[in-house]
């Protein structure tokens, strides 16, 4: 039944159409909200549909290809494998929940929702496209709505943070673009020789075609191209020392913006490494292995220490993202099937968990008027639901067994041990640090004595539109924590195709 | 003899000549604008007719023709005519109630005819005639508001610099003629190829670069541009940035690639360095501007640097680089022109030219703010807008050229770094429009003709980003004209 429906194109098209419709709805806030929710529910429904029909074989499925610019060899090539379908589901889910969570936004609501839907389309495009050019366009399309979300609905210092975010990530994208062009031109002669593209073509941007011959490039060239692409991706992740845009952007962004930024945009970086760098330039990846590992471990440690020093709840969560994305990088750096699969699993886990954390931060800001940990305190009896959710979110993030974060981190560390032996204790030591900053923050903000800084008389616990997204997310966190096979079985068969060299 | 090759120009010149007479019958700016639009449309029709039914014969001796209407001339004519079209459309209300209305439209048509002449020239003399026709007309246009002090100052500067640069270029051209014994571009190339490099040839190259460098506002010959763009009426600034500058670039393409390709080893590095210098200087100076027209002027300088990059690249990857250059000229004509028209439209409703005057514009005029955002994002090269696509072709040409000539990679890297730099000042305007709160929240009412002019540019800027395959092929066809050996 599904063979004849271009399901992936529809997945991207619906949010775009929705953005236009919602934008044109103008004044009617209520109608705009329901419409936006509807148009974000469609990709979610479609992604679940894809999941039910997905066969656990590892190859690309639901493939679609349309000519776009034949002069340059660009086509709209969409397909999903186990890695991308996981991310597609995460994206569709988080955008849907983020729109629900924004139920009480009032200012310029139609524009806000339209931007969220454009963001949705862009991210889904990044995770499904198999053409470098289209991939790059979607990659950049994601930037613009996020820039406006921060710049218009952000905090006091939003202008600075939004421009910093925009320029940092744009510069990184441009480096990536250079790398893409280098691949495009250097692989063209080989592809012509193999008869993949006609003799008079300039080249092709097809990822799979390029990956099939890029191994034949000289090693120095491979390293140069890998470096350009890798730079583009790690700024997005972000890895130390290119992480400085992240805390600024998160602190200023509106809650839903933070949820999507940490939940999805950061994943684009690590997805890029897994989808592009590893399968296309495996020789260079081996050369970069130590660099990747060091960057990953430094990010894990630096992020954790930075968390300890924060007094702003949201900034702490932002730095914890740096630390947790470092775990993803470490998993990739092991260059083993287990490690890479675990990295994808950690991306998925971090997406769910960090969404909860940023929602919690947003609710604190909303209800108490501050996110400064020293000003909070003793709030658990006053706002029991929010406090419970915060506790569960923090536990999930510090890697409590039984929740999804534990398994993801455990698998990464197992792979690390397989590759580097006892060095694994360096990153593992920071898990204790992670526990420390979460527990300490929790102790100060919801337990202990009430401070006189918060007016508790007007304190309102979570609303329905806040409870539903949080309940869904926490439900999934526990569900996949207990039953990780569902996600892992999806990811694992695709990993040998992503990493052709096997265990190094 | 068949004069079909200059019919498109002749139509414009006829209308230009008729307009002052028609002013006795029609007093309103709108009526005169409509007549001009008819003339431009007729000219566009002729160009399209030629593109579909084949190009007319060249004018002059078949072996040493003076001019000919070929694919290159057709593409550039369409660019110049489209710019003239939306500039006239926007001017209808913009200059309403001023003196010398007929002359204004007449001059726009004449300037456009001059530029088209340059685009179809095969001979130095034709080039010079077209160049002067376009230059004289634009001098007068810049001075259109002669009682405005800034305008008058700008016009005087423009005339003096223009005359000076024409003299330099003419001197260079005369040396070339002296060396080659012919004024035909291909003939010059053939003669120079035999003679090789002499001191006089180097002098000629230097003078030609300096002379036309002034016209295009290449660094270090760019100082006049911001003053002139700022002082001129915004519609005229649009014309200067979108077509006059492009005429200078097509002229350089012709002289360097048709007339002096034999000497490429003498000029490729110099032009490459000038291109990098131009884009960098333009962007760095744009960063600190507070007046939007000056900022757009500096951004035009930077964009000319991007286009100029195509010249040295063309010595290695020939027509592919020029395809990128021409494509960027086309996209730039709409994104930069559109930005200037937005400035004109806002000036029409009494909003100043300072960037801080644009605060809160997102609420006051969603259409203009949105259009400006698209134009600026396109200029910065954000996909999927047109400016991104044309930059992509240029960058890719640089990387392709670098496979054999390594230093050319730096041209692409410079473009990339400059694009990143430029994003900062473009986003600053967008920030003012959407993030900052303005003093007034009153909605802006815009005349239909101005909105239409902006809409044309907007549609072209978005459309060329998504459906650019035919335009790219057209540019490619036009670029091949400059490489006669490829045609054979």
Interface residues (C-beta under 8 A of the other chain):
Chain A: X68 X69 X70 X71 X72 X136 X137 X140 X141 X143 X144 X147 X148 X151 X152 X158 X159 X162 X163 X166 X167 X170 X171 X174 X175 X177 X178 X181 X182 X184 X185 X186 X202
Chain B: X320 X377 X382 X383 X384 X388 X392 X393 X395 X396 X399 X400 X403 X412 X413 X416 X417 X419 X420 X423 X424 X427 X428 X431 X434 X435 X436 X468 X469 X472 X473 X476
